[in-house]
Amino acid sequence: MLRIYFIVFLIIGAGLEACSSYNTIKVNDKIIVVDVKTNTSGKIDSIISPYRTDLEKEMNEIIAQANVNFIPGRPCGNLNNWTADAMFQSQFMTQKFDAPVMCLLNTGGIRSTINKGNVTMGDLFKVMPFDNVIIVVKMPVSTIPKIEAYIKKTGGEPISGAKVQNGKLLINGLDEKASHFWIVTSDYLFNGGDNMTFFKDNSEFYSTGQLMRNVIINYAREQKTLVNDSISRIQL
């Protein structure tokens, strides 16, 4: 049983002039007892049921297999590598860049594991439940020390197209004469999420419009059996 108290304020005022005016408040209260017992609506259930059935069917669709457990971690995990590779490949294989490219994500953005066995659509929604979009960013080489310091501070983040050895970020194909490189990342991180403030040093960027979740779903479909790369790409 719930008690709801209705407070009725009867405001009696005389005179509206400043300084000389005053209000008298009379308060009457009354207790109204409400019975919270309600009957379930079969009509509502009948409306929702078809959508629930369709959603469960979609989420239970098997789209790939995993021969091992895929787990995020620091400084590195096989799920770190897999998700970063998915984002990297989605751009590197479809676009032409004028400089080397890498992918940088955040370990905290990987929200679940992928267990050994059938990989369903629902599993990948759990890994990336948010509607984050892939952003491609042109960065001057002068930002590399900032990225190195960030990765050292956090203890490791998902990367692809690069590795960290003895705390140094080594981007595949980047030579001493290079002036810039490209980073594939998320809109959340590009906007300073997880304190990745170095992205403000960018000289150019664009949104791909691709949801990161859709990219890993397509990547899993293409692989059929998820590629397990457990080699640590981060050595601090």
N, C-alpha and C positions, 0 to 999 in steps of 0.2 A: 504494500500500500504506500502511496506517496501523498504527502501533504503539500498543497500549493497555497501559499499565503498571498492573497490579493490585498495590496495596500492601496486604499483609496485616499487620495489627497484632495481635500476641499480647501481651496485657497481663497481666503476672504481678505481682500485688500481695500483700503480706502485711501484715496488720494494718490496721485502718481507723481507729484512733484518731488524732485531730488531733495535729499536731506530730511524732509518732513514726512516722507511716505514710509509705511511699514506694512508687513504682511503677517497675517495670522494663519497658521496652518493647523487644521483639525484632522487627525488621523483616525480612521476607522479600519479595523482589520477583521477579516473573516476567514475561517478555516474551511476549505473545501476539500473533501476527501475524494481522491481519484483512484479507481481500481485499475491497475495496469494490466490486468489479465485481458488479453486480446486473442481473437481467433485468427489463425493463419489464413491468408487469402489464397485459395486455390486458383483464383483467376489470375493473380499476379504470377504465381508459379508457372501457370500454363503459358503465359506470355514470355517469361524468361527462359523456360526450358529448351526451346529450339536453339537459342543463341548459345546457351551453355553447352549443349551437345555438340554444336558445330565447332565451338572454341576448343573443347576437349579433344575433338578429333584432329584439329589442326595442330595442337600442341603435342599430341602423342605421335605425330608422324615421324617415322624413323628416316633420317636423311643421311646418316653415316654410321661408321663403326669406330670404336676406340680400342686399341689393343692394350693400352695401359691407362692408368688414371692421369688426367691432365690437371695439374695443380699450380696455382700462382704462388710466387714466393719471392724472397729477396736473399741474395742479390739477383737471383734469376730462378725461373721455374719453366717447365716445359709449356705451361699454358701462357706464360709471358711471351715465350718465343713464338708460339703458334698464332696468338692474336696479333702480335706485331707483324709477323710475316704476312698475315692475311691483309692487313692495311697497306703494307709496303707493296705487295704484289698487285693489289687492286689499282694502284697508281703507276707503278714503275713499268708494268707490262702494257699499259694502255695509253701512256702519255710520253711525250718527248721533253726531256729536261736539258737545260744548258749547263748543268753542273751536277755533281754527285747528289744522291738522294738517300735519306735515312728515314726511319720511322721512330718516333718517340711517343710512348703512351705513359700511363701511370698504373702502377700495381693496384692501387685502391679502386681503379675503375673496373677491374675484373671482379665481379661480384659473386662468383660461384666457381665450382670445379666442374669438370666433365669426367664422369666415372667410366671405368672400363665397361665395354659392352655397347649396346645400342645408344646412339646419340640422337635424341629427338629434337624437334623444333623447340619444345619447352626448355630443354637443357640449355640451348643457346640464348633463349630469352633470359634465362636466369644469369648467364654469364654477363650479358650486357642488356639490362632491363630498361635503360634510358635511351631517349631518342637523340643521342649525340651524333653529330655530323662530322665527316672528314674534312679537315682544312689542310691545304698545302701552303707552306710558308717558306719564303725566300729569306735566308738569314746570312748576315755577314760572318766571315770566319772569326771575327773578333769576339763573337758570342760563345765560342767553343769553351773557353775557360769557365764561363758562367754555368754552362751546361754540365761540365765536369764537376764543378763545385756542388751543383744541385744533386747530381746522382750520388756523389760521395756522401752528402749530408743525409739523403733519404735511405741510402743503403742499397739502391738498385731499382731500376725501372725497366719495363719492356722496351727493347730496341730491336730494330732490324736494319740491315744494310750498313751496320756499324758494330763496333765492339768497344769495350773499355778494358784497357790493359794497364795495370799499375796506376790506375786513376786517370789515364789519358784516353780521351775519346778519339777513336780511329774510324773515320768514315770511309767506306769503300770507294776507292778511286779519287779521293781528295788529295791533291798534291800541294806543295808549298807555294805554288804560284796562284792558287785559286783565291778568288776574292769572296766567293759566297757558296752556299750549298742550300739544299731544300730539305725541309722536314715535313713528313706526313704525320699529322696529329689530329686531335679532336677539337671541336669548337670550344669545349669546356676548358681545356688546357691552354688553347691559344688566347683565351680571354683572361688568363691569369689564374685559373683554377689550380689547386694544390700548390700555390705559390710559384708557379712557373712564370715568373715575371719577365724572364729574359725574352719572351716572345714579343715584347713591346719594341725590341730592337729590330724587328723585321723591316725589310725594304719593299716587300710585296707579299701579297697573300690572296688566295681565292678559296671559296667554298666549292666543294665538289657536288654538294647536294645529296651525297650518299650517306645513308644511315650506317653507322659502324656495325650495328647488329645485322643488317642485311648483308653486309660484306662478309661477316664470318659465317653466315648461313650459306651463302653462295660458295664460299671457300670450302666448307665442309661437304657440300654436295659434289663439288668438283673432285675432291680428294677421295671421297667414298670411305677410305680408311684414313683417319687423321694421322698426319705425319708427326712422329714424335722426335723432336729435337731437344734433348735434355742437356746439351752442352752449355755451360755457363758463358754467357756473352759479357758478363760484368765481373771483372776482377779488379777489386779496389786495392 
